Amino acid sequence: MNTQALYDLTPIVWLIVAGALLALGPLLWIWRRNAGAGAARRLHALTVLTLFLTFDLTLFGAFTRLTDSGLGCPDWPGCYGNASPVGARHDIAAAQAAQPTGPVTHGKAWVEMIHRYGATGVGALIVALALATLVARRRQRLSLRVTRASEATMPLHETAPLSTVWPAVTVVWVCMQGAFGALTVTWKLYPAIVTLHLLGAIGLLAMLCVQAVHYQQIASGRTPTALGRALRIGLIATTALLVLQIALGGWVSTNYAVVACLQFPTCQDSWWPAMNFVQGFEIWRHLGMTSDGVPIEFAALTAIHYVHRLMAYVVFGAIGILAWRLNRIPPLRPQGRWLAGLALLQLATGLGNVLLGWPLAAAVLHTGGAAALAVVLTWTLCESKPETAAAPAPSDADLHPQTRVSSNGPDWEAA
């Protein structure tokens, strides 16, 4: 059997067509459902739907990795030069016969290609969102010119400028994410590349969340809630800690280090087991090997796992304190409750991974919980701003009950 080229762009057109067709349904549904709404509301609905589908794709990416399907099709962007595993069935059968327990099987090939189809569909939606924002922005400018010429007035929320910067940056980001997806396959699950691919997915979710909140604030005329300096710094610090913890979690997963500690709260019957930090956190190396080509020690896997566990205690405490503080501020109370619930979910799924032998459902939910925490923290950052002398932080005594109801944050059901 001939060696398969790592890059074969022959099926790229079919892959793009598949992604466009997948994106067409959600686009038509959003535009039909929001036909009579303003531009900001339509864009908000499309952004929320894209965010939801991107979140689903992130979960499916975790499923792809955890089922060892990342190399189900060992080339990119197709499968043995074909647009689907159907055309590659003979090559897949030959690879499976040569290595029955290897990475290539018919089931794994379908998992890998479905992930690629979904990624292409999300990419098409993001491009459509950028184009729709550009068109809406131009129409908004034209409406403002006409309104000024006629000396009429417009509601303030309709004159708030629609930003085309975030959608453009998101298009560039999703292209980079696709490149990392290609490298994940062609570099044979290089741990640093796979971890960066995960962080890229989290960054994409955050960008879409920023746009969703921005569009809703324009549509409703709502302004962010002022926070005291200490709480605002705590929010930013907690977000940074979460990003670091997600990177550590990705490093655990890509190095298959969960099995290094199957006890809690101790590890290998010790509070400080034997660990090799140098090997464990050597970034640029192949899976299971050092940069010198020597297999890494089990103590290195232990170090990877235990650092992630120790960091989890810090992040859990920071999120708990932040959730408690936000719960005392009525406009940000929903975010506080989401953070508390997701933190408990992460604790449960993290313990499930360790004590129950890393079941697939718990592992996928653990990734989903981390992604959801990143989205909620981004949502909170967008719905808040530093406190100024003219805008003190609100409290229960300062807010009228009706204000509390109308300030519950973004309407995630708008789509």
Wavefront OBJ file of the C-alpha trace (Angstrom):
o trace
v 0.000 0.000 0.000
v 1.337 3.435 -0.962
v 2.164 5.905 1.765
v -0.674 8.377 2.236
v 0.251 12.048 1.814
v -0.388 14.080 4.965
v -1.945 16.965 3.021
v -4.279 16.247 0.128
v -6.358 19.263 -0.874
v -8.358 17.354 -3.506
v -11.520 17.081 -1.340
v -11.344 20.668 -0.044
v -14.098 21.894 -2.380
v -16.473 19.145 -1.271
v -15.652 19.891 2.361
v -16.440 23.580 1.851
v -19.723 22.690 0.107
v -20.663 20.394 3.005
v -19.917 23.159 5.514
v -21.932 25.704 3.530
v -24.916 23.362 3.349
v -24.705 22.698 7.089
v -24.642 26.441 7.769
v -27.479 27.248 5.363
v -30.215 25.706 7.515
v -29.409 27.678 10.703
v -28.970 30.874 8.675
v -32.375 30.589 7.017
v -34.040 29.696 10.315
v -32.541 32.686 12.133
v -33.398 35.164 9.394
v -36.941 33.876 9.054
v -37.614 33.884 12.792
v -36.188 37.386 13.238
v -37.396 38.911 9.961
v -39.161 41.830 11.645
v -36.475 42.544 14.231
v -33.794 45.195 14.073
v -30.284 44.519 12.837
v -28.807 44.179 16.325
v -31.426 41.606 17.356
v -30.911 39.560 14.199
v -27.154 39.612 14.668
v -27.576 38.724 18.339
v -29.725 35.724 17.444
v -27.248 34.516 14.808
v -24.315 34.978 17.183
v -26.018 33.059 20.000
v -26.819 30.184 17.632
v -23.223 30.152 16.336
v -21.975 30.197 19.923
v -24.220 27.246 20.781
v -23.041 25.220 17.765
v -19.399 26.089 18.485
v -19.871 24.862 22.045
v -21.322 21.608 20.685
v -18.359 21.307 18.328
v -15.982 21.764 21.272
v -17.699 18.889 23.073
v -17.510 16.732 19.956
v -13.829 17.613 19.639
v -13.307 16.313 23.172
v -15.231 13.167 22.227
v -13.010 12.765 19.155
v -9.861 13.045 21.256
v -11.090 10.831 24.086
v -12.149 8.033 21.736
v -8.714 8.123 20.059
v -10.345 9.140 16.784
v -8.031 12.065 16.087
v -6.088 9.999 13.537
v -9.120 8.115 12.199
v -8.285 9.771 8.870
v -4.481 10.182 8.825
v -4.487 12.946 6.199
v -6.110 16.368 5.929
v -8.638 17.752 5.036
v -10.224 14.612 3.588
v -9.918 10.935 4.368
v -7.343 9.164 2.218
v -7.915 11.849 -0.396
v -11.701 11.448 -0.316
v -14.441 13.753 0.914
v -15.869 11.064 3.230
v -14.947 7.661 4.682
v -17.266 6.054 2.103
v -14.779 6.702 -0.676
v -11.909 5.676 1.597
v -13.444 2.421 2.824
v -10.853 0.199 1.072
v -7.899 2.188 2.464
v -9.458 2.193 5.938
v -10.058 -1.565 5.771
v -6.455 -2.147 4.702
v -5.098 0.029 7.530
v -7.335 -1.695 10.066
v -6.293 -5.139 8.819
v -2.628 -4.202 9.098
v -3.096 -2.805 12.617
v -6.387 -3.961 14.220
v -5.809 -1.953 17.423
v -4.408 1.068 15.600
v -5.856 4.563 15.216
v -7.624 3.902 11.896
v -11.009 2.153 11.911
v -14.248 2.819 10.068
v -15.921 4.157 13.228
v -13.014 6.446 14.133
v -12.816 7.724 10.566
v -16.476 8.778 10.693
v -15.998 10.472 14.081
v -13.028 12.421 12.755
v -14.741 13.471 9.520
v -17.990 14.484 11.259
v -15.877 16.749 13.458
v -14.332 18.280 10.333
v -17.749 18.764 8.698
v -19.005 20.486 11.847
v -15.924 22.703 12.022
v -16.421 23.754 8.400
v -20.086 24.526 9.090
v -19.200 26.681 12.104
v -16.580 28.442 10.016
v -19.200 29.207 7.360
v -21.538 30.640 10.015
v -18.757 32.859 11.359
v -18.007 34.174 7.879
v -21.733 34.800 7.339
v -21.892 36.638 10.671
v -18.994 38.891 9.657
v -20.602 39.687 6.293
v -24.005 40.326 7.898
v -22.418 42.687 10.425
v -20.630 44.567 7.657
v -23.884 44.986 5.692
v -25.812 46.038 8.823
v -23.117 48.563 9.717
v -23.281 50.160 6.266
v -27.068 50.333 6.419
v -26.845 51.883 9.864
v -24.513 54.597 8.595
v -26.858 55.310 5.690
v -29.858 55.542 8.043
v -27.988 57.964 10.278
v -27.176 60.193 7.302
v -30.813 60.201 6.179
v -32.027 60.903 9.718
v -29.634 63.819 10.176
v -30.564 65.229 6.781
v -34.249 65.182 7.743
v -33.501 66.552 11.236
v -35.357 63.617 12.785
v -34.294 61.728 15.890
v -33.599 58.055 16.438
v -33.623 56.002 19.656
v -30.189 55.975 21.264
v -29.841 52.192 21.049
v -30.395 52.332 17.280
v -27.549 54.822 16.861
v -25.030 52.742 18.854
v -22.405 51.654 16.306
v -22.233 48.013 15.257
v -18.604 46.920 15.483
v -17.132 45.049 12.529
v -13.811 44.488 14.287
v -14.809 41.531 16.457
v -16.452 39.592 13.596
v -13.373 40.152 11.405
v -11.014 39.022 14.152
v -13.203 35.967 14.719
v -12.931 35.001 11.042
v -9.131 35.176 11.260
v -9.214 33.209 14.518
v -11.359 30.400 13.090
v -8.975 30.109 10.124
v -6.071 29.722 12.552
v -8.121 27.157 14.458
v -8.557 25.193 11.240
v -4.806 25.290 10.691
v -4.221 23.880 14.176
v -6.778 21.177 13.423
v -4.744 20.204 10.369
v -1.528 20.173 12.403
v -3.185 18.013 15.056
v -3.563 15.284 12.428
v -0.410 15.749 10.381
v 1.828 16.105 13.453
v 0.347 12.927 14.935
v -1.326 14.370 18.045
v 1.632 16.511 19.118
v 0.657 17.433 22.723
v 1.460 21.144 22.396
v -0.546 21.450 19.164
v -3.561 19.582 20.571
v -3.533 21.750 23.701
v -3.308 24.936 21.622
v -6.202 23.645 19.508
v -8.289 23.316 22.680
v -7.319 26.807 23.852
v -8.202 28.115 20.391
v -11.701 26.641 20.763
v -12.097 28.357 24.140
v -10.920 31.639 22.624
v -13.449 31.274 19.811
v -16.261 30.760 22.324
v -15.157 33.871 24.220
v -15.118 35.988 21.048
v -18.613 34.902 20.080
v -19.841 35.592 23.624
v -18.419 39.138 23.477
v -20.331 39.775 20.245
v -23.565 38.262 21.564
v -23.534 40.486 24.641
v -22.565 43.541 22.593
v -25.446 43.078 20.156
v -27.955 42.577 22.941
v -26.737 45.649 24.777
v -27.265 47.661 21.587
v -30.715 46.163 20.990
v -31.914 46.769 24.549
v -30.036 49.979 25.294
v -28.554 48.367 28.401
v -25.206 49.463 29.846
v -22.700 47.345 31.835
v -22.864 47.246 35.631
v -20.172 49.127 37.507
v -18.008 47.021 39.814
v -15.675 48.077 42.584
v -11.969 47.940 41.794
v -11.259 44.891 43.982
v -14.123 42.855 42.548
v -13.257 43.821 38.969
v -9.627 42.765 39.514
v -10.850 39.537 41.111
v -13.028 38.831 38.065
v -10.104 39.354 35.685
v -7.745 37.280 37.865
v -10.253 34.420 38.104
v -10.627 34.425 34.320
v -6.839 34.252 33.900
v -6.633 31.400 36.413
v -9.337 29.500 34.542
v -7.497 29.859 31.218
v -4.332 28.510 32.862
v -6.297 25.630 34.377
v -7.872 24.777 31.004
v -4.382 24.688 29.488
v -3.251 22.349 32.275
v -6.342 20.194 31.749
v -5.623 19.997 28.044
v -2.037 18.998 28.862
v -3.336 16.224 31.128
v -5.698 14.948 28.454
v -3.289 15.110 25.521
v -0.599 13.295 27.522
v -3.083 10.712 28.858
v -2.003 11.567 32.391
v -5.363 10.992 34.100
v -4.358 7.410 34.938
v -1.328 8.651 36.910
v -3.489 9.347 39.980
v -6.488 7.118 40.613
v -7.026 8.225 44.222
v -8.422 11.325 45.863
v -7.372 13.424 47.706
v -4.032 11.588 47.777
v -2.144 10.313 44.753
v -0.396 6.937 44.787
v -0.985 6.768 48.561
v 0.953 9.998 49.057
v 0.230 13.689 49.461
v 3.361 14.418 47.413
v 4.114 11.496 45.075
v 7.306 11.126 43.050
v 7.137 13.625 40.200
v 9.364 14.613 37.289
v 8.431 18.208 36.475
v 11.176 18.676 33.882
v 9.925 15.884 31.640
v 6.274 16.488 32.401
v 6.317 20.133 31.348
v 8.732 19.914 28.461
v 6.432 21.512 25.910
v 7.899 20.827 22.471
v 8.051 17.030 22.195
v 6.213 14.098 20.657
v 3.479 12.239 22.516
v 4.954 9.979 25.198
v 8.531 10.993 24.408
v 11.071 13.555 25.573
v 12.711 15.915 23.097
v 15.636 13.457 23.027
v 13.361 10.652 21.843
v 13.349 8.826 25.188
v 10.017 7.626 26.638
v 8.881 9.915 29.441
v 8.743 8.497 32.945
v 5.548 7.698 34.817
v 6.678 10.316 37.344
v 6.329 12.907 34.560
v 2.691 11.920 34.006
v 2.190 12.142 37.768
v 3.572 15.681 37.778
v 1.221 16.710 34.952
v -1.808 15.276 36.743
v -0.987 16.547 40.224
v -0.225 20.120 39.158
v -3.628 20.232 37.443
v -5.257 18.907 40.617
v -3.510 21.422 42.886
v -4.448 24.246 40.539
v -8.062 23.026 40.603
v -8.255 23.775 44.332
v -7.155 27.371 43.690
v -9.544 27.913 40.769
v -12.478 26.308 42.604
v -11.927 28.625 45.573
v -11.582 31.709 43.351
v -14.770 30.908 41.422
v -16.630 30.216 44.655
v -15.678 33.588 46.134
v -16.476 35.381 42.890
v -19.875 33.660 42.615
v -20.707 34.682 46.193
v -19.762 38.301 45.513
v -21.671 38.468 42.218
v -24.762 36.987 43.842
v -24.960 40.121 45.996
v -25.229 42.346 42.889
v -28.711 41.873 41.354
v -27.827 42.560 37.683
v -24.989 40.008 37.860
v -26.787 37.474 40.045
v -27.492 35.076 37.116
v -23.784 34.937 36.291
v -22.946 34.222 39.927
v -25.373 31.327 40.043
v -24.107 29.916 36.741
v -20.528 30.062 38.052
v -21.474 28.271 41.278
v -23.360 25.513 39.449
v -20.642 24.968 36.847
v -17.933 24.874 39.515
v -19.831 22.077 41.283
v -20.204 20.258 37.952
v -16.454 20.491 37.392
v -15.799 19.113 40.852
v -18.156 16.174 40.270
v -16.843 15.306 36.803
v -13.225 15.763 37.883
v -13.714 13.309 40.739
v -15.568 11.000 38.365
v -12.613 10.989 36.004
v -10.259 9.937 38.790
v -12.344 7.599 40.929
v -14.420 5.969 38.183
v -11.598 5.301 35.739
v -12.179 8.297 33.439
v -15.533 7.319 31.922
v -16.195 8.946 28.562
v -19.301 10.875 29.622
v -17.589 12.410 32.664
v -14.522 13.347 30.619
v -16.571 15.055 27.890
v -18.683 16.873 30.493
v -15.496 18.022 32.224
v -14.363 19.684 29.009
v -17.838 21.134 28.491
v -17.906 22.522 32.024
v -14.566 24.255 31.509
v -15.771 25.772 28.230
v -19.025 26.916 29.856
v -17.107 28.557 32.714
v -15.033 30.461 30.161
v -18.209 31.666 28.433
v -19.871 32.768 31.687
v -16.775 34.637 32.851
v -16.563 36.366 29.461
v -20.262 37.227 29.750
v -19.622 38.698 33.199
v -16.681 40.763 31.959
v -18.808 42.190 29.145
v -21.717 42.985 31.459
v -19.522 44.851 33.942
v -17.156 47.801 33.947
v -14.820 49.490 36.443
v -16.562 51.623 39.001
v -16.322 55.392 38.670
v -17.295 58.156 41.034
v -20.370 58.890 38.937
v -21.476 55.250 38.775
v -21.152 53.431 42.114
v -21.608 49.687 42.237
v -25.312 48.835 42.733
v -26.696 46.941 45.706
v -30.084 45.507 46.703
v -31.047 48.760 48.411
v -30.147 50.863 45.366
v -32.106 48.935 42.743
v -35.867 48.948 42.129
v -37.322 45.428 41.706
v -38.329 46.190 38.106
v -34.742 47.110 37.331
v -33.592 43.740 38.600
v -35.939 41.907 36.259
v -34.897 43.893 33.186
v -31.166 43.502 33.896
v -30.865 39.762 33.971
v -28.203 39.691 31.275
v -28.260 38.355 27.731
v -31.314 36.519 26.504
v -29.721 33.211 25.495
v -33.145 32.058 24.256
v -33.306 34.752 21.566
v -32.180 32.390 18.832
l 1 2 3 4 5 6 7 8 9 10 11 12 13 14 15 16 17 18 19 20 21 22 23 24 25 26 27 28 29 30 31 32 33 34 35 36 37 38 39 40 41 42 43 44 45 46 47 48 49 50 51 52 53 54 55 56 57 58 59 60 61 62 63 64 65 66 67 68 69 70 71 72 73 74 75 76 77 78 79 80 81 82 83 84 85 86 87 88 89 90 91 92 93 94 95 96 97 98 99 100 101 102 103 104 105 106 107 108 109 110 111 112 113 114 115 116 117 118 119 120 121 122 123 124 125 126 127 128 129 130 131 132 133 134 135 136 137 138 139 140 141 142 143 144 145 146 147 148 149 150 151 152 153 154 155 156 157 158 159 160 161 162 163 164 165 166 167 168 169 170 171 172 173 174 175 176 177 178 179 180 181 182 183 184 185 186 187 188 189 190 191 192 193 194 195 196 197 198 199 200 201 202 203 204 205 206 207 208 209 210 211 212 213 214 215 216 217 218 219 220 221 222 223 224 225 226 227 228 229 230 231 232 233 234 235 236 237 238 239 240 241 242 243 244 245 246 247 248 249 250 251 252 253 254 255 256 257 258 259 260 261 262 263 264 265 266 267 268 269 270 271 272 273 274 275 276 277 278 279 280 281 282 283 284 285 286 287 288 289 290 291 292 293 294 295 296 297 298 299 300 301 302 303 304 305 306 307 308 309 310 311 312 313 314 315 316 317 318 319 320 321 322 323 324 325 326 327 328 329 330 331 332 333 334 335 336 337 338 339 340 341 342 343 344 345 346 347 348 349 350 351 352 353 354 355 356 357 358 359 360 361 362 363 364 365 366 367 368 369 370 371 372 373 374 375 376 377 378 379 380 381 382 383 384 385 386 387 388 389 390 391 392 393 394 395 396 397 398 399 400 401 402 403 404 405 406 407 408 409 410 411 412 413 414 415
